[in-house]
Amino acid sequence: MNNNIKHCLSKIFQPMTIIPKNSNLSRQQVTSKSQRLMLELGIIQQSIPGCFHLLPLGLKSLEKLIKIVDDELFKIGGQKLLFPTLTKSQLWEKSGRLEDVGPELFQLEDRHKHSYILNPTHEEVAGELLSMLAPISYKSFPLRLYQISNKFRDEIKPRFGLMRGREFIMKDMYSFDVDIDNAKKTYEEVCQSYNNIFDAIGVEYVKIPVLGNSGTMGGSLSHEYQFKAQIGEDNVLNCSSCNYTANTELCGDHKCPNCGETTINIQCGIEVGHTFYLGDKYSKVFNATYVGKDGKSEILQMGSYGIGISRLLAASLEVLSSENELRWPSVLAPYNVIILPPKSGSNEETPTEGRATDLYTKLENMIPCLKNNVLLDDRTSLTIGRRFVDAKRVGYQFIIVINKKTAQEVPLYELNDIKNNSQMYLTEEALIDYIKKNIRMNQT
C-alpha cells in the first residue's frame, strides 16, 4: 500500500440502518442478534431470504478468516483448488445421494434438458476427479485437496443470517489415502488442524471431540466442532464420568451410551465444523484407485472435512457480541484500531492538526500486525461523541480520540480499550506500547 494512502471511514461502503421493532423484516427474518447487528451496522445486506451481500467490512473479516484456514491447512499438506459448483445430477444418482438429499438440492436443467445440481458439498466431484486420473501411483498419497467456495442448499426456512442460508461459503477438504491406517492418520491430523484453527480464532468451543451423526454423508466416523451458544440448533451431551461427548442426534439425551451415567450435561451449540471418515463409500462407486508397490490396483480411502466459513464468522459474533454492539475476535476484526480526529471547526482542530495521520502511520510501522488494520474516521463533520458511539457499536477494540489533551505541550491521547472496558490517557510512546502488548493477532 502507498504510504500516502490511508484507510478512511468516509471512503468505506457501510450503509448503516436501524431495523424498526415493528417492521416485517424484524419479526419474520431477523432471528439472531448477530444477523440484526450485521444488517444495522453495514456488515451484510440481505438480497433475498437466505442470501446476503457481504459488504466491505464483512469481506475484510472473511478474508482474514480464510487466511487462518489456508495457513493451517498448508501445514498439513493441504492443496487448494476449485471444483465446479455446477455438476451433472448423474454423479449424485451414482452415489445414491440424489434421492436421500433431494429436497435440499438446487436442481436445474439446461436448454438440452440435461439435469444439474448446484453443489452443497463435493464428495462426488472429488471422487470422480480421482477416478478420471486413476490408477495413480501409491507414491502420490496422501492427497489432501480443499477449496473455499460458495455452496448452495435449498433451506426450507433460512434463519440466523449467515448461520443458515441458501447460499454460504464453506471450506471443504477431501483426503485420499492408500489404506485405512493412513486414512485415519490423515483424519487425526486434520482434526488437530481444526483445533489449531479454532484456538487461533479464540472463541470458546467444545474442546472434547463431539461425536456426530454421519447422516447422508456416510462413513463410519464423524466429529463436530461446536460453539457454545443458546441460539444453537444442536444439543451436545457431555458425561462428566467418562468425558463422552456427542450430539444428541447420535446418542439421545437421557443417558451416556458409553458408561450408562444418567447425570449428564446437555448444552446448545452452533456447529461450525464437521469431519468425516468416509472409507470407500465414494471412491468405490467412482472407481478411484491407486497402483500399489506390487502393481495391483486398489480402491482409495477417503475423508471429508468441512468448515462453514461464513457461518463461523457469524457464529463468532453471535457468541461474543452484546445485544447492541458487535464484538469481533481480534484476529477477525476488519480493523483493530480506529482514530477519531477532532470535529471540524472545534477548538481542538488546529492545535492537533496532523496528529491523527502521524499516529496512524506510526501504529502501522511499529506494530507489524496492524498493517492495513488501522482506520481513520475522517467524518469530521460529525461530533466526536457520534463517531465514538458508531465505533463502539461496530466493535473496534481500540478507539483513539484526538482531543484537547493532545494539544498540550506533552500530548496525551485518549485510548479506549473496548474489550477490557477501560479508558486511559497516554503519551504516544505509551499508547503504542499498550496496544502492542494487548492486541491478540494471528502470527502464523
C-alpha positions in Angstrom: 0.0 0.0 0.0 1.2 3.5 -0.9 2.3 5.2 2.4 0.3 8.2 1.5 -2.9 6.2 1.2 -4.8 5.5 4.4 -7.9 3.5 5.2 -10.5 6.3 5.8 -14.0 5.6 7.0 -15.6 8.1 4.7 -14.5 6.0 1.7 -15.9 2.7 3.0 -19.3 1.5 1.7 -21.1 0.9 5.0 -24.8 1.6 4.8 -25.9 1.7 8.4 -29.6 1.3 9.1 -31.9 0.7 12.0 -34.5 -2.1 11.8 -37.7 -0.8 13.4 -39.1 -3.2 16.0 -42.4 -3.3 14.2 -41.1 -4.0 10.8 -41.9 -7.2 8.9 -38.2 -7.9 8.4 -37.5 -7.7 12.2 -40.3 -10.1 13.1 -40.1 -12.6 10.3 -36.5 -12.7 9.1 -34.1 -11.3 11.7 -33.8 -14.2 14.1 -30.5 -13.6 15.9 -28.6 -10.7 17.3 -25.6 -11.2 15.0 -27.9 -11.0 12.0 -29.6 -7.9 13.3 -26.3 -6.1 14.2 -24.6 -7.1 10.9 -27.5 -5.7 9.0 -27.8 -2.5 11.0 -24.1 -1.8 11.0 -23.4 -2.3 7.3 -21.6 -5.6 7.5 -24.1 -7.5 5.4 -27.2 -6.6 3.4 -29.9 -9.1 2.6 -30.6 -9.8 -1.1 -33.3 -12.4 -0.8 -34.2 -14.7 2.2 -31.1 -16.9 2.8 -28.8 -14.9 0.5 -26.7 -11.9 1.6 -24.4 -9.2 0.1 -21.1 -9.4 2.1 -20.2 -5.7 2.3 -16.5 -4.4 2.5 -16.1 -4.7 6.3 -17.6 -8.2 6.3 -15.5 -9.3 3.4 -12.3 -7.9 5.0 -13.1 -10.0 8.1 -13.9 -13.1 6.0 -10.6 -12.8 4.2 -8.7 -12.8 7.5 -10.6 -16.0 8.4 -9.7 -17.6 5.1 -6.0 -16.8 5.7 -6.0 -18.5 9.0 -7.6 -21.6 7.5 -5.2 -21.6 4.5 -2.2 -21.3 6.7 -3.2 -24.2 8.9 -4.1 -26.5 6.1 -0.9 -25.7 4.3 1.0 -27.0 7.3 -0.6 -30.5 6.9 -0.1 -30.6 3.1 -3.4 -29.2 2.0 -3.5 -28.2 -1.6 -6.1 -25.6 -2.6 -8.1 -25.9 -5.8 -11.6 -25.0 -7.0 -14.2 -27.6 -8.1 -17.1 -26.6 -10.4 -20.2 -25.6 -8.5 -22.5 -26.9 -11.3 -22.3 -30.6 -11.8 -24.4 -33.3 -13.5 -27.1 -34.9 -11.5 -25.9 -38.3 -12.6 -23.0 -38.1 -10.1 -25.4 -37.9 -7.2 -27.5 -40.6 -8.7 -24.4 -42.8 -8.9 -23.6 -42.3 -5.2 -27.2 -42.8 -4.2 -27.5 -39.4 -2.6 -29.7 -37.7 -5.1 -32.8 -39.3 -3.5 -31.6 -39.1 0.1 -30.7 -35.4 -0.1 -33.1 -34.4 -2.8 -35.3 -31.7 -1.2 -32.2 -29.8 -0.1 -30.6 -29.7 -3.6 -31.0 -26.9 -6.0 -31.6 -28.7 -9.3 -32.0 -27.3 -12.8 -32.0 -28.2 -16.4 -30.1 -26.6 -19.3 -31.5 -26.0 -22.8 -30.8 -29.6 -23.7 -32.9 -30.9 -20.8 -29.8 -32.2 -19.0 -30.1 -32.1 -15.2 -27.6 -30.4 -13.0 -27.1 -29.6 -9.3 -25.7 -26.6 -7.5 -23.5 -28.5 -5.1 -23.8 -28.1 -1.3 -20.7 -30.4 -1.0 -18.3 -32.1 -3.4 -17.7 -35.7 -2.3 -18.9 -37.0 -5.7 -17.0 -34.4 -7.6 -13.7 -35.2 -5.8 -14.2 -38.9 -6.2 -14.9 -38.6 -9.9 -11.8 -36.4 -10.4 -9.6 -39.1 -8.9 -11.3 -41.7 -11.0 -10.6 -39.8 -14.2 -6.9 -40.0 -13.4 -6.9 -43.5 -12.0 -4.9 -45.6 -11.4 -2.4 -43.3 -9.7 0.9 -44.5 -8.1 0.8 -45.0 -4.4 3.7 -42.5 -4.2 1.3 -39.7 -4.8 -0.5 -40.2 -1.5 -1.7 -38.9 0.9 -3.5 -36.4 -1.2 -5.4 -33.6 0.6 -7.4 -31.4 -1.7 -9.5 -28.5 -0.5 -11.4 -25.5 -1.7 -13.2 -22.4 -0.2 -16.2 -21.6 -2.3 -19.9 -20.7 -2.4 -22.2 -23.6 -1.8 -26.0 -23.9 -2.1 -28.7 -25.6 -0.1 -32.4 -25.2 -0.5 -33.2 -24.5 3.1 -36.9 -24.8 3.9 -36.6 -21.9 6.4 -33.4 -19.8 6.2 -32.7 -18.2 9.5 -30.0 -16.6 11.7 -28.5 -14.7 8.9 -25.2 -16.2 7.7 -25.6 -19.1 10.0 -28.2 -20.9 8.0 -28.7 -19.6 4.5 -29.4 -20.8 1.0 -26.0 -19.7 -0.3 -23.0 -19.9 2.0 -19.2 -20.1 1.9 -17.6 -23.3 3.0 -14.1 -24.8 3.2 -14.3 -28.5 2.2 -11.3 -30.8 2.1 -11.2 -34.3 0.6 -8.4 -36.6 1.5 -7.3 -39.8 -0.3 -5.1 -42.5 1.3 -3.9 -45.9 0.3 -5.3 -47.8 3.3 -7.3 -47.5 6.5 -4.4 -46.8 8.8 -3.1 -43.9 6.7 -6.6 -42.6 6.2 -7.1 -42.5 10.0 -3.8 -40.8 10.4 -4.9 -38.1 8.0 -8.2 -37.8 9.9 -6.3 -37.2 13.1 -4.0 -34.6 11.5 -7.0 -32.7 10.1 -8.8 -32.8 13.4 -5.7 -31.3 15.1 -5.5 -28.7 12.4 -9.1 -27.8 13.2 -8.3 -27.4 16.8 -5.5 -25.0 15.8 -7.9 -23.0 13.7 -10.4 -22.6 16.4 -7.8 -21.9 19.0 -6.4 -19.1 16.7 -9.9 -17.6 16.4 -10.2 -17.5 20.2 -13.9 -18.2 20.6 -14.7 -20.9 23.2 -15.7 -24.2 21.6 -16.3 -27.7 22.9 -12.7 -29.0 23.4 -13.6 -32.7 23.7 -14.3 -34.0 20.2 -18.1 -34.2 19.7 -19.2 -37.4 18.1 -21.5 -36.6 15.2 -24.1 -38.3 13.0 -22.7 -39.0 9.6 -26.1 -38.7 8.1 -26.3 -38.7 4.3 -22.6 -38.2 4.1 -22.0 -41.8 5.1 -18.8 -43.2 6.6 -18.0 -44.8 9.9 -16.8 -41.9 11.9 -17.5 -38.2 12.3 -16.8 -35.4 14.7 -18.4 -31.9 15.1 -16.9 -28.6 16.2 -19.4 -26.6 18.3 -19.5 -23.1 19.7 -21.5 -22.9 22.9 -24.5 -20.7 22.3 -28.1 -20.6 23.5 -29.3 -19.9 20.0 -27.5 -23.1 18.7 -29.7 -25.7 17.0 -27.7 -28.6 18.2 -27.7 -30.2 21.6 -24.4 -31.6 22.8 -24.3 -34.2 25.6 -21.3 -34.4 27.9 -20.7 -37.1 30.5 -18.5 -35.9 33.4 -17.9 -39.5 34.5 -16.2 -40.7 31.2 -15.9 -37.5 29.2 -18.0 -39.0 26.4 -19.3 -36.1 24.2 -21.7 -36.4 21.3 -24.6 -34.7 19.5 -27.8 -36.0 21.0 -28.9 -36.8 17.4 -26.4 -39.6 17.7 -26.8 -40.7 21.3 -30.1 -39.5 22.6 -30.5 -37.2 25.7 -31.3 -39.5 28.6 -28.0 -41.2 29.5 -24.5 -41.6 28.4 -24.3 -44.6 26.0 -20.6 -45.1 26.9 -20.9 -45.7 30.6 -24.7 -45.6 31.3 -24.4 -42.5 33.6 -27.8 -40.6 33.8 -26.3 -37.4 35.4 -25.3 -35.7 32.2 -24.8 -32.2 30.9 -26.5 -31.0 27.7 -25.8 -27.6 26.2 -26.8 -25.9 23.0 -24.2 -25.5 20.3 -23.7 -24.0 16.8 -21.9 -26.4 14.5 -19.1 -24.6 12.7 -17.1 -27.6 11.5 -17.5 -31.3 10.8 -15.1 -34.1 9.9 -16.0 -37.4 8.3 -14.0 -40.6 7.7 -15.7 -42.0 4.6 -13.7 -45.1 3.8 -14.5 -46.3 0.3 -18.1 -45.1 0.1 -17.4 -42.8 -2.8 -14.1 -44.0 -4.1 -15.5 -47.5 -4.7 -18.6 -46.1 -6.5 -16.5 -43.9 -8.8 -13.6 -46.4 -9.1 -11.0 -44.0 -7.7 -7.9 -46.3 -7.4 -4.2 -46.3 -7.0 -1.4 -48.7 -8.1 0.5 -50.3 -5.2 4.1 -51.4 -4.9 3.0 -54.8 -6.2 1.5 -53.3 -9.3 -2.1 -54.1 -8.3 -4.9 -51.6 -8.4 -6.7 -50.9 -5.1 -9.6 -48.6 -4.0 -8.6 -45.4 -2.2 -9.8 -44.5 1.2 -11.5 -41.0 1.6 -12.1 -38.4 4.2 -14.2 -35.3 4.0 -13.7 -32.2 6.2 -15.9 -29.1 6.3 -15.8 -25.7 8.0 -18.7 -23.3 7.4 -16.6 -20.1 6.7 -19.5 -17.6 6.6 -21.3 -19.4 9.4 -18.1 -19.3 11.5 -17.9 -15.6 11.1 -21.5 -15.0 12.1 -21.3 -17.6 15.0 -18.2 -15.8 16.4 -20.2 -12.5 16.5 -23.2 -14.3 17.9 -21.2 -15.6 20.9 -19.1 -12.5 21.6 -21.5 -9.6 20.9 -23.9 -7.8 23.2 -27.5 -7.0 22.1 -26.4 -3.6 20.8 -22.7 -3.8 20.0 -20.7 -6.1 17.8 -17.6 -7.8 19.3 -15.1 -9.4 17.0 -12.4 -12.0 17.7 -9.3 -9.8 17.4 -7.9 -11.9 14.6 -11.1 -11.4 12.5 -11.9 -7.7 13.2 -12.0 -5.8 9.9 -9.9 -3.1 11.7 -8.4 -3.3 15.1 -7.8 0.4 15.8 -9.8 3.4 14.8 -8.6 7.0 15.2 -11.0 9.9 15.8 -9.7 13.4 14.9 -11.5 16.5 16.3 -14.7 17.8 14.8 -14.1 20.4 12.0 -14.2 23.9 13.4 -13.7 22.8 17.0 -11.1 24.4 19.3 -9.0 21.3 19.1 -8.8 21.1 15.3 -5.9 23.5 14.6 -3.6 22.7 17.6 -3.8 18.9 16.9 -3.6 19.2 13.1 -1.6 16.2 11.6 -1.6 14.2 14.9 -4.1 11.6 13.7 -2.3 10.8 10.5 1.1 10.8 12.1 -0.2 8.3 14.8 -1.8 6.2 12.0 1.5 5.8 10.2 3.4 5.1 13.4 1.0 2.4 14.5 1.2 0.6 11.2 5.0 0.9 11.0 5.8 0.0 14.7 3.2 -2.8 15.2 3.5 -5.1 12.1 0.2 -6.9 12.7 -1.6 -3.5 12.4 -0.6 -3.1 8.7 -3.9 -2.4 6.9 -5.7 -2.8 10.3 -5.9 0.9 11.3 -8.9 3.0 10.3 -9.1 6.8 10.3 -12.6 8.2 11.0 -12.3 11.3 8.8 -16.0 12.1 9.0 -15.1 15.3 10.9 -18.4 17.0 10.1 -19.8 14.7 12.9 -19.1 15.2 16.6 -16.6 13.0 18.4 -19.5 11.6 20.5 -21.4 10.4 17.5 -18.3 8.8 15.9 -17.4 7.2 19.2 -20.8 5.6 19.5 -20.5 4.3 15.9 -17.0 2.9 16.5 -18.1 1.2 19.7 -21.1 -0.4 18.1 -19.2 -1.7 15.1 -16.7 -3.3 17.6 -13.3 -1.8 17.0 -11.2 -2.8 20.1 -9.0 0.3 20.3 -10.7 3.7 19.8 -8.2 6.6 19.9 -9.6 10.1 20.4 -7.7 13.2 19.5 -8.9 16.0 21.8 -7.7 19.0 23.9 -5.2 16.9 25.9 -3.5 16.0 22.6 -2.9 19.8 22.2 -0.9 20.0 25.4 2.9 20.6 25.4 3.2 16.9 26.2 0.5 15.4 24.0 -1.8 12.8 25.6 -4.1 10.5 23.6 -7.4 9.2 24.8 -7.2 5.4 24.4 -10.4 3.3 24.9 -9.8 -0.4 25.1 -13.3 -1.7 24.5 -12.5 -5.3 25.1 -11.2 -4.5 28.6 -13.7 -1.7 29.2 -11.0 0.8 30.1 -10.2 4.4 29.2 -6.8 6.0 29.7 -4.7 9.0 28.6 -1.3 8.0 27.3 1.7 9.5 25.6 2.3 8.4 22.1 5.0 6.0 23.1 3.0 4.5 26.0 -0.1 4.2 23.7 1.9 2.2 21.1 3.4 0.0 23.7 0.0 -0.6 25.3 -1.6 -1.7 22.0 1.4 -3.8 21.1 1.1 -5.7 24.4 -2.7 -6.1 24.4 -3.6 -6.9 20.8 -4.1 -10.5 20.0 -3.4 -11.2 16.4 -2.7 -14.3 14.3 1.0 -14.7 13.9 1.0 -17.7 11.5 
